[in-house]
Amino acid sequence: MTVSVLLEGFLKGGEWDGFTALLTDKFKVTKTFDGFQTIDLTYNVEDPSNWVITERWDSKEEYQKYLQFRQEDGTLDEVASVCTGAPSVRIFDIVETAS
């Protein structure tokens, strides 16, 4: 089943440009993974330190393989180092409602 993944966190002061550049580079690799569909980085207009990454994957299992890769390659540690706390990760099943 297709899943939607929401990662959310808060940046330390002054990290916005570096974070955007880091993820722009990392997303190039993300797009090559089996099961990948889409990924976006967005910033909260009321609080630009608050970011959300939205992803869509063919399955939870394929996303978890990707997440394991990001743990092993150090990306998760890089992201955590510029955030004020641990980012949250939530995985949702997508229910088709259009007929």
N, C-alpha and C positions, 0 to 999 in steps of 0.2 A: 504494500500500500504506500502511495506517495506521502511523504511527510514534509511538514514545514518546521524549520528550526529557527528559534529566536534566541540570539545571544544578546545580552544587555549588560552595560557597565557604565562607569563614570571615570573620565580621564582626570589625571592630576593636572594642575595648572600648566599651561604652556605646551601641552603635548598634542594638540589638535593636528597641526601640520605634519608632524612626524608620524602620528598614528595613521593618518590618511595615506601617506606615502608608503608606510609599511604594508598596510592592507591592500593597496593598489598592486603592489608587487606580489604579495602572497596569493591574491585572488587569481593571478595568472596560472598558478599551479593548481589551485582548487578546481578551475574549469576543465582540467584534464582528467579528473577522477571519474571512474565508472559510477553511474547513478546520479551524477551531478545534473541539476537542471538550471537553477538560477541562484545568484547571490547579490546582495545590495548592502551598502553601508549607509546609514542615515543618522543625522544628528537632530536632537530635539531642538526645535526653534525657541523654546522658552529657556532651555538650559543646554548650551552647546557642549558642555562636558559630558552630557548623557548621550550615549551612542547605542544603536541597535543594528545588529547584522541579521538580515533575514535571508534564509536559504530554503531551497526546495530540492529534495532528493527523491530518487525512485523508491527508496526504502530506508527504514531506520537502520538496518544492518549495514547498508552501504555508507550511510552517514557515519556510523560508529567506526568503520574501517578508516574513513578519512580523519575523524577526530583522533584516532590512535596515531595515525601518521603525524598529525600536528603536535601531538604530545611528544612524540619521539624526535621530531625535527627542531623542537624548542620554540615553536611559534606561540604555544599557549603561555609559556613563561615570558616571552617578549611582550605579549599583550598584557599579562598580569602586572608586569613591571611598570607600566605607564598608567595603571588604573588605581583608584583609591581603595578598592576592595576587590574581592573575587567576582568576576563577571558571572551572571547567571546563564544557564543553558536550559532551554525547554524545547521539547520535541512534541509536535502535534500531528495526529493523523488528519489528512485532508479528506473531508467528506464532500463528494460531488452533490451539488444541489441544483445545478442547471439541468433543465430537461430539453 
